[in-house]
């Protein structure tokens, strides 16, 4: 009934891309939510709390390897488990 397990703290920088050095599979066992300037974002590919930025896809544009082109948005970043 009562889940008393403590969740591991989220890292300062995290990426959903498995090729990234900042990808941490254990963090994705639960759903991670990101807020930028107090608005929840659902399209975040990577974030850094200490530097205050997130990377999101830039529309439908793809790079030459077929990955989405990313843009960096700056502001107050909060990461938490949903």
Secondary structure, 3 states (H helix, E strand, C coil): CCCCCCCCCCCCEEECCCCCCCCCHHHHHCCEEEEECCEEECCEEEEECCCCEEEEEEEEEECCCCCEEEEEEECCEEEEEC
